[in-house]
Amino acid sequence: SQLNEQHDPKSFAAALAALRGASGVVSVGSRSAASIAHHLWFGLSKIGVRSTRVMSITTETYDLLDGLDRKACVCLISFPRHLKETLALSAFLKRKGTRTVCITDSPFSPLHGEVNLYAPAESASFIGFHSAPLILVNALLHELSLTDKKRTLGALRRFESLAEAEGYFSKD
């Protein structure tokens, strides 16, 4: 319900356009946001979008992002309690003029990018509750997969062929 209330169709469409038009996407999330960033990277890779994941921000992260071309897009994911490293990286990307899509908890978040998507994320205990951000990422991936069905189907076919040839999955 809160996810639906915070949904902004214009921002969602802008995020899709940024991801669709990118030469490559870097999905960044540290600590509790790392699992959401990994999920985004995995989904992008499955549908044929050239992507990289960053699960911990280090000086090597800056090296990687400094080398991106102008058509690349960085998706920064952060929820309360926001890490200083993520906010500093966001400021660095803004100074460089890198296209950013930020996924965070609310408009009151200190994380802001070129495009901002909001999904409520509770952290009332030592565990972050990130079901709404996961739903948002899945919606992005689903809609993105539909924008280029030929690329998506080709990527999924290649994956299934490789998985079959290499015996990835049990035949139970």
Stockholm file with secondary structure:
# STOCKHOLM 1.0

chainA/1-172         SQLNEQHDPKSFAAALAALRGASGVVSVGSRSAASIAHHLWFGLSKIGVRSTRVMSITTETYDLLDGLDRKACVCLISFPRHLKETLALSAFLKRKGTRTVCITDSPFSPLHGEVNLYAPAESASFIGFHSAPLILVNALLHELSLTDKKRTLGALRRFESLAEAEGYFSKD
#=GR chainA/1-172 SS CHHHHHCCHHHHHHHHHHHHTCSCEEEECCGGGHHHHHHHHHHHHHTTCCEEEESSCCHHHHHHHHTCCTTCEEEEECCSSCCHHHHHHHHHHHHHTCEEEEEESCTTSSCCCSEEEECCCBCSSSSCBCHHHHHHHHHHHHHHHHHTHHHHHHHHHHHHHHHHHHTCSCCC
#=GC SS_cons         CHHHHHCCHHHHHHHHHHHHTCSCEEEECCGGGHHHHHHHHHHHHHTTCCEEEESSCCHHHHHHHHTCCTTCEEEEECCSSCCHHHHHHHHHHHHHTCEEEEEESCTTSSCCCSEEEECCCBCSSSSCBCHHHHHHHHHHHHHHHHHTHHHHHHHHHHHHHHHHHHTCSCCC
//
